[in-house]
Amino acid sequence: MQHTCSLWYAWDRHHFPGLLTRPDLALFNRKILPSYMKIYMDESMLKNFGLILTTVVLLSVVLYTSPGTHLEGRGSHSLYLAGAVIAASHYLFDFGLLPNIRAIQANVGDQLVAGLQKLLRLHAFRTLPLELIACICCVAAVARTLSP
């Protein structure tokens, strides 16, 4: 359930900044975009960190407290482990996005919208597949563990 929230939030983090790439907002982008990215991304990164950390911690607790034979017998041990590892790997990609985010926040260059579009492509490539795969692993692990 918690990782589903993280997946939905990842989509929001892609959708709402994407609205600022619309051509009809071109006159406002230079004024709005740096401040918007500063406020939105700084706050959302902390929230996203918390959501993913919660996923990793909860999955680790399940792996640590459940007898390995029980989870392995149900075929869910590897799914819990995969969900935790994939969710944690999400952080590795954040370092690649930070320079783009900081350049937009600092209003560097005349290509703010192009920079945001690049950032959104990287975000879609990184976040949505990783979050979706981790969410599928979590749902499948719980379903296998609870199945009769």
N, C-alpha and C positions, 0 to 999 in steps of 0.2 A: 504494500500500500504506500509506504513512504517513498519508494523509488518511483512509483507512478507520479507522485507529486513532483519529483525532481525532473522527470521527463516532460511533464506539462510546463514546468517553469522554464526548461531549456527552450521549448517552443516559444514561450512568451519573450524570452531574451533574444530570440531571432526575429519574431514578428514586429514588435513595437519599434525597435531602432530601424527596421526596414521601411517603416512608413516615411522616414525622413529622406529616403532616396527617391521619392516620387518627384517627377519633373515639375509639378504644380507648386511644390514647396521650395524650388530652387532659390528664390529670392531670400528666403529666410534661413536657409541652411548654414550660411557662413556665421550668422549671429547665434542661432539656436544650437547647432550641432555640438560645438565644443563644451558648452555648459551642460547640455543634456547628457552627453556621454560621460562627463565628470560625475554628475549626480547619479545617473541611472546605473552606469557600469560599476562604480565604486560600491554602491549599496547592493547591487545584485550579485557582485562577486562574493561578498560576505555571506549573503543568503545562500548562494549556490554552494559555497564551501561547507556551510552548515548542513545542507541537505545531503550532500554526498558523504560527508564525514559521518552523519547519522546512519546512512546506509552501510558504510564500511564497518562501523562499530557494531551495529545490530547483527549483521551477517557474521562478523567475527565472534560475537557472543554466542550465536547459535552453534557455530562450529566448535567453539571451545567447551560449551556446556553440554552439548549433546554427545552421547556415546557414538564414537566413530562407526561402530558396527551397525547401529540403528540407521544412521544416515546413508551409509554405504549399502545396506540391505535394501533400502528404499530407492536407491539410485539418485539420491539428492545431494550427497556430499560434494561431488564435483560441481554441481550447479550452484550451490551456495558459495563455494570457493571461487568459481568463475565470476559470479556476480560481484563479489567483493573485489577481486583483482581488476575487473573491467571498470568498476566504479572508481577505484583508486587511480587507475591509469588516466582517468579524465584530467587529473591535475597536471600530468606531464605536458599536455597540450596547452595549458594556460600560459606557460612561459612563452610559447610561440605567438600568442595573441597579444600579449602585453605591449610590445612596441607599437603595434597598429593602434591599439586603444589610446596609448599615451600621445601618439602623434595627432590623433583627432582631438583629444582633449586640449592639447597645447596649440591647436589651430595651426599646425605646421603645413605649409604648402597650400596650393590653390585647389588641390584635389580632395577636398573633404568628403564629398559624396562618393568618389571613386575609392577612397580609403575605407569608407564605411561598407561599400559593396564588397570589397575584398575581405574585410573583417567578417561580414555576414556569410560569405562563401566558406571561409575557413571554419566558422562556427558551425555551419550546417554539415560540413564534411566531418568535423570532429565530434561535436556534441550529439547531434540527433542519432547517428548510428550507434555510438557508444552507449548512450542512455537507453536506447531501444533494446539493444542486445542485453545490457545489464538487467533491464526490467523483465525481459523474457526469461532470463536465467532465474531471477528471483521468483517470478510467478510459477515457473515450472518446478523449482525446488520446493516451494511451499505445497504445491499440488501433489507432488510425489511423496513428500513427507506425510501429508495428511490423508493420503488415499488409503482405503482399507486393504 
